[in-house]
Amino acid sequence: MSDHARPAPDTDPHPGAVRRFVASRAERLDRLVATEVPELSRAQARRLVEEGAVRVSGVVRRLPAYGAREGEPVEVDVPVLQDPLEREADRLAEEIPLAVLYEDEETLVIDKPAGLVVHPRDGVMGVTLVNVVRARYPEVRRIGDGNRPGVVHRLDRDTSGVMAYAKSLAAQEALKAQWKARETLKLYVAVAEGVLDPPAGIIDAPIGIDPADPSRRAVVERGASAVSEYHVRERYGREASLLSVRIRTGRTHQIRVHLSAVGHPILGDQLYGSPSPLIGRQALHASRLGFILPSTGEWREFEAPLPEDMRQLIDGMQRRHGVSAGAAG
């Protein structure tokens, strides 16, 4: 065998498989891994090196810039097998910014943009938040949980705002337990049609699948318990109201269904209300999230600022109706 020859890499890796090759040249370790394991992007290769998932001559090397020498044997722990569509989605996901509000060894807190689905599901193709997260944190692949590795809770595709995301199975289980026990704080900002009367109240109405349309949810007699507490922060004539909403439960489309049920759908909500020329989606933003960090046992609260489309909507409403700016913060 010549100095430049090397064994063919494994061609059918499975979850947890080891990919072995011999360095064909002197190169940075992350670049070498990305070249020799083509299903990994450069960012994924770098992350695997940092995790200690790459060994050179049997020694774990955690520095992406480590200089591997020609002829050295390299082993890479490949997290999972991906099909071509999944690999392409992960590749495209690298181009999507990920706004991280907080990070430790167990948990991510992110600001999800509107228009991004949280995880793959039937009928949904393309890049999801799962792709965006694991493109930067390939360790979440090891969590398992089907096509939802690390997912703790969801926001609707066109709802923006703060979300928690687990980086380990233990963290995912701990966070899910908090959500199930309703031990979290979940606050939203919404702009709803019309004027809510009274200006503060609790909507306690069970939610289930809409008997007339299974793609929708509705207030139904035998639905799951759902409680939303709202407070009017600003009124824009008779046109709309700026609301703070706290949800005590976490049902699918809960705020959207509850506000529609009382006659004040969220502005721009095409499923439960009507389109609006003022905003291209439902005007709903998850503004604050509180929970106990699995890593420290500490209660923390995190805020996501209003995105530009909702800021422009609120500013326009304030100008049109002579409302002093600043209250919407």
LINGI-V207505 format. One record per pair of residues at least 6 apart in sequence whose ideal C-beta (glycine too) atoms are under 6 Angstrom apart, sorted by the first residue. I is the first residue (numbers start at 0). J is the second residue. D is the distance in Angstrom with one decimal. If there is no record, write none. Layout:
# LINGI-V207505
i:I j:J d:D
i:I j:J d:D
This chain:
# LINGI-V207505
i:3 j:23 d:5.9
i:5 j:20 d:5.7
i:5 j:21 d:3.8
i:5 j:23 d:5.7
i:8 j:18 d:5.6
i:8 j:20 d:5.1
i:9 j:18 d:5.4
i:12 j:77 d:4.4
i:12 j:80 d:5.7
i:13 j:80 d:5.5
i:14 j:79 d:4.6
i:16 j:77 d:5.0
i:17 j:74 d:5.4
i:17 j:76 d:5.9
i:18 j:36 d:5.3
i:18 j:75 d:4.5
i:18 j:77 d:5.1
i:19 j:74 d:5.3
i:20 j:35 d:4.7
i:20 j:73 d:5.7
i:21 j:72 d:5.5
i:22 j:31 d:5.9
i:22 j:67 d:4.7
i:22 j:69 d:5.6
i:22 j:71 d:4.8
i:22 j:73 d:5.9
i:24 j:69 d:5.3
i:25 j:68 d:5.4
i:25 j:69 d:5.2
i:26 j:67 d:5.9
i:27 j:64 d:5.4
i:28 j:48 d:5.5
i:28 j:60 d:5.8
i:28 j:65 d:4.4
i:28 j:67 d:5.2
i:29 j:44 d:4.8
i:29 j:45 d:4.3
i:29 j:48 d:5.4
i:29 j:63 d:3.8
i:31 j:67 d:5.4
i:32 j:44 d:4.0
i:32 j:53 d:6.0
i:32 j:75 d:5.6
i:33 j:39 d:5.6
i:33 j:41 d:4.6
i:33 j:44 d:4.0
i:36 j:75 d:5.6
i:38 j:81 d:6.0
i:38 j:86 d:5.5
i:40 j:93 d:5.8
i:42 j:93 d:5.9
i:42 j:135 d:6.0
i:43 j:137 d:4.7
i:45 j:63 d:4.5
i:46 j:137 d:5.1
i:47 j:53 d:5.7
i:48 j:63 d:4.8
i:49 j:61 d:5.8
i:50 j:138 d:5.7
i:51 j:59 d:4.9
i:51 j:61 d:5.5
i:52 j:76 d:4.1
i:53 j:75 d:5.2
i:54 j:74 d:4.5
i:55 j:67 d:5.5
i:55 j:71 d:5.4
i:55 j:73 d:5.5
i:56 j:71 d:5.3
i:56 j:72 d:6.0
i:78 j:137 d:5.5
i:78 j:140 d:3.8
i:78 j:141 d:5.7
i:79 j:140 d:4.5
i:88 j:126 d:5.1
i:88 j:130 d:4.6
i:89 j:130 d:5.2
i:89 j:134 d:5.1
i:91 j:126 d:5.1
i:92 j:126 d:4.9
i:92 j:130 d:3.7
i:92 j:131 d:4.4
i:92 j:134 d:4.3
i:93 j:134 d:4.8
i:95 j:131 d:5.0
i:97 j:131 d:5.4
i:98 j:110 d:4.0
i:99 j:109 d:5.7
i:100 j:108 d:4.5
i:100 j:110 d:5.7
i:100 j:301 d:5.2
i:101 j:108 d:4.0
i:101 j:301 d:5.8
i:103 j:294 d:4.8
i:104 j:294 d:6.0
i:105 j:166 d:5.6
i:105 j:167 d:5.6
i:105 j:170 d:3.9
i:105 j:293 d:4.7
i:105 j:294 d:4.2
i:106 j:170 d:5.5
i:107 j:164 d:4.2
i:108 j:163 d:5.6
i:108 j:301 d:4.8
i:109 j:162 d:5.5
i:110 j:303 d:4.2
i:111 j:154 d:5.6
i:111 j:162 d:5.1
i:112 j:159 d:5.8
i:113 j:157 d:5.0
i:113 j:159 d:4.4
i:113 j:280 d:5.3
i:115 j:128 d:5.4
i:116 j:123 d:5.3
i:116 j:127 d:4.7
i:116 j:156 d:4.8
i:117 j:128 d:4.7
i:117 j:153 d:4.6
i:118 j:127 d:5.4
i:118 j:129 d:4.7
i:118 j:146 d:5.8
i:118 j:147 d:4.7
i:118 j:150 d:5.4
i:119 j:127 d:5.4
i:119 j:146 d:4.6
i:132 j:164 d:5.9
i:133 j:139 d:5.0
i:133 j:140 d:5.8
i:139 j:148 d:4.8
i:139 j:149 d:4.2
i:140 j:148 d:5.9
i:142 j:148 d:4.2
i:142 j:149 d:5.4
i:142 j:168 d:4.9
i:142 j:171 d:6.0
i:149 j:164 d:5.2
i:149 j:165 d:4.6
i:149 j:171 d:6.0
i:151 j:163 d:5.1
i:151 j:165 d:5.6
i:151 j:174 d:4.3
i:151 j:175 d:5.8
i:152 j:178 d:5.5
i:154 j:162 d:5.9
i:154 j:285 d:5.8
i:157 j:280 d:3.8
i:157 j:281 d:5.6
i:158 j:283 d:4.8
i:159 j:284 d:4.9
i:159 j:306 d:5.0
i:160 j:284 d:4.7
i:160 j:285 d:2.8
i:160 j:303 d:4.7
i:161 j:285 d:5.2
i:161 j:288 d:4.4
i:161 j:301 d:5.3
i:161 j:303 d:4.0
i:163 j:174 d:5.8
i:165 j:171 d:3.6
i:165 j:174 d:5.6
i:170 j:293 d:4.3
i:173 j:293 d:4.2
i:177 j:183 d:5.5
i:177 j:290 d:5.4
i:183 j:290 d:4.6
i:184 j:289 d:3.3
i:185 j:246 d:5.1
i:186 j:245 d:5.3
i:186 j:286 d:5.4
i:186 j:287 d:4.0
i:187 j:244 d:4.5
i:187 j:285 d:5.4
i:188 j:284 d:4.8
i:188 j:286 d:4.8
i:189 j:242 d:4.7
i:189 j:244 d:5.6
i:189 j:265 d:5.4
i:189 j:283 d:4.9
i:190 j:239 d:5.5
i:190 j:241 d:5.6
i:190 j:266 d:4.6
i:190 j:282 d:3.9
i:191 j:240 d:5.3
i:191 j:242 d:5.7
i:191 j:258 d:5.2
i:191 j:263 d:4.3
i:191 j:265 d:5.5
i:192 j:239 d:5.8
i:192 j:263 d:5.4
i:192 j:264 d:5.6
i:192 j:266 d:5.8
i:193 j:263 d:4.9
i:194 j:234 d:5.8
i:194 j:237 d:5.8
i:194 j:240 d:5.8
i:195 j:231 d:5.6
i:195 j:240 d:5.5
i:195 j:263 d:5.5
i:198 j:231 d:4.0
i:199 j:230 d:4.6
i:201 j:228 d:4.9
i:202 j:227 d:4.7
i:202 j:257 d:4.4
i:203 j:226 d:5.0
i:204 j:218 d:4.4
i:205 j:222 d:3.5
i:205 j:224 d:5.8
i:205 j:225 d:6.0
i:206 j:216 d:5.3
i:206 j:222 d:4.6
i:206 j:223 d:6.0
i:206 j:225 d:4.3
i:206 j:250 d:4.5
i:206 j:256 d:5.5
i:207 j:219 d:4.2
i:207 j:222 d:3.2
i:209 j:215 d:4.0
i:209 j:217 d:3.9
i:216 j:251 d:5.4
i:216 j:252 d:4.7
i:216 j:256 d:4.9
i:218 j:260 d:4.7
i:223 j:250 d:5.8
i:225 j:248 d:4.9
i:225 j:250 d:4.5
i:225 j:253 d:5.3
i:226 j:247 d:4.0
i:226 j:248 d:5.5
i:227 j:244 d:5.8
i:227 j:246 d:5.2
i:227 j:254 d:5.8
i:227 j:257 d:4.6
i:228 j:245 d:4.6
i:229 j:242 d:5.1
i:229 j:244 d:4.9
i:230 j:243 d:4.8
i:231 j:240 d:5.1
i:231 j:242 d:6.0
i:232 j:241 d:4.6
i:232 j:243 d:5.7
i:233 j:241 d:4.1
i:233 j:322 d:5.5
i:233 j:326 d:5.5
i:234 j:240 d:5.4
i:235 j:316 d:4.3
i:235 j:320 d:4.4
i:236 j:320 d:4.8
i:239 j:266 d:5.8
i:241 j:327 d:5.8
i:244 j:254 d:5.4
i:246 j:253 d:5.6
i:255 j:265 d:5.7
i:255 j:268 d:5.6
i:255 j:271 d:4.9
i:258 j:264 d:5.8
i:258 j:265 d:5.7
i:259 j:271 d:4.0
i:264 j:271 d:5.1
i:264 j:272 d:2.9
i:265 j:281 d:4.6
i:265 j:282 d:5.6
i:265 j:283 d:5.4
i:266 j:275 d:5.1
i:266 j:282 d:4.5
i:267 j:275 d:4.1
i:267 j:278 d:4.4
i:267 j:280 d:5.6
i:267 j:281 d:5.1
i:267 j:282 d:5.3
i:268 j:281 d:3.9
i:277 j:312 d:5.4
i:278 j:308 d:5.6
i:278 j:312 d:4.9
i:282 j:309 d:5.8
i:282 j:312 d:5.9
i:284 j:305 d:6.0
i:284 j:309 d:5.6
i:287 j:300 d:6.0
i:287 j:302 d:5.1
i:288 j:301 d:5.3
i:289 j:300 d:3.9
i:291 j:298 d:5.4
i:292 j:299 d:5.6
i:313 j:327 d:4.7
i:317 j:324 d:5.3
